[in-house]
Amino acid sequence: MDCYIALRAFPAISAKDYDPYANRRTSSWTPDVAHFLMDVERVTEEALGENIALQAAWFAMAAGEGASVPAKIRNDVYRLCGTLYKSRGLSPSRYFRRSLKNDGWMTADGDA
């Protein structure tokens, strides 16, 4: 969920910063980011089905407002979504392994 929240905050389109002295990297959506976000949303929709209360809870949690969601509902969302996320391989490292290795964020054995 944390990865989804962080990636969702990226602008879909961003301007390049040509300042050679800039100390920050401009983050925007890449094809990998778009695929990850779409896959998470599709599998979440499948996992929660027609349960409006759980869907609302998931969106609140994805917006960083998880503290306002009752613990039982949070646990239901985690249980239902987590099972499908795991079975479908929705791990951020699977989507971003190439870019993480290129940026030096991963060790030689692939661990972040």
C-alpha positions in Angstrom: 0.0 0.0 0.0 2.9 2.4 0.8 4.3 1.9 -2.7 1.0 2.5 -4.3 0.5 5.8 -2.3 4.0 7.0 -3.2 3.6 6.2 -6.9 0.1 7.7 -7.1 1.5 11.0 -5.9 3.8 11.2 -9.0 2.5 13.5 -11.7 1.5 11.6 -14.9 3.5 14.2 -17.0 6.3 16.3 -15.8 8.7 18.8 -17.3 12.4 18.0 -17.4 14.7 20.1 -15.2 17.8 21.0 -17.2 19.6 22.6 -14.3 22.8 20.7 -13.9 23.1 21.8 -10.3 19.6 20.5 -9.3 19.9 18.1 -6.4 16.6 16.4 -6.9 15.4 13.9 -9.5 12.1 14.6 -11.2 9.8 11.7 -10.6 7.0 11.0 -13.0 5.1 8.0 -14.3 7.0 5.5 -16.4 5.3 2.5 -18.2 6.3 0.4 -15.2 4.6 2.8 -12.7 1.4 2.9 -14.9 1.3 -0.9 -15.2 1.8 -1.4 -11.4 -0.9 1.1 -10.5 -3.4 -0.3 -13.0 -2.7 -3.9 -11.9 -3.1 -3.0 -8.2 -6.4 -1.2 -8.9 -7.8 -4.0 -11.1 -6.9 -6.8 -8.5 -8.2 -4.6 -5.6 -11.5 -4.3 -7.5 -11.6 -8.0 -8.0 -10.7 -8.8 -4.4 -13.3 -6.4 -2.8 -16.0 -7.1 -5.3 -19.3 -5.3 -4.7 -18.6 -4.5 -1.0 -18.8 -0.7 -1.0 -17.7 -0.3 2.6 -14.4 -2.2 1.9 -13.8 -0.3 -1.3 -14.3 3.0 0.5 -11.9 1.8 3.2 -9.3 0.8 0.7 -9.5 4.2 -1.0 -9.2 6.0 2.4 -6.2 3.9 3.2 -4.6 4.6 -0.2 -5.1 8.3 0.5 -3.2 8.0 3.7 -6.2 8.2 6.0 -6.0 4.6 7.3 -6.2 5.8 10.9 -9.8 6.8 10.3 -10.8 3.2 9.2 -11.8 0.8 12.0 -9.2 -1.9 12.6 -11.6 -4.8 11.7 -12.3 -3.3 8.3 -8.6 -2.6 7.7 -7.8 -6.2 8.5 -10.5 -7.4 6.2 -9.1 -5.2 3.4 -5.6 -6.4 4.0 -6.7 -10.1 4.2 -8.8 -10.0 1.0 -6.4 -7.8 -1.1 -3.2 -9.3 0.3 -4.2 -12.8 -0.7 -4.8 -11.8 -4.3 -1.8 -9.4 -4.4 0.5 -12.3 -3.4 -1.0 -14.8 -5.7 -0.8 -12.4 -8.7 2.8 -11.3 -7.9 2.0 -7.7 -7.2 5.3 -6.9 -5.5 6.9 -3.6 -6.4 10.2 -5.3 -6.7 8.9 -7.4 -9.6 7.8 -4.3 -11.5 10.7 -2.1 -10.7 13.7 -4.5 -10.5 15.3 -3.1 -13.6 15.1 0.5 -12.5 16.1 -0.3 -8.9 19.2 -2.1 -10.0 20.2 0.7 -12.4 19.8 3.3 -9.6 21.9 1.2 -7.2 19.0 0.6 -4.9 19.2 -3.2 -5.0 22.1 -5.5 -4.0 23.5 -8.0 -6.4 21.1 -10.7 -5.2 18.1 -8.5 -5.9 17.2 -7.5 -2.4 16.2 -3.9 -1.7 
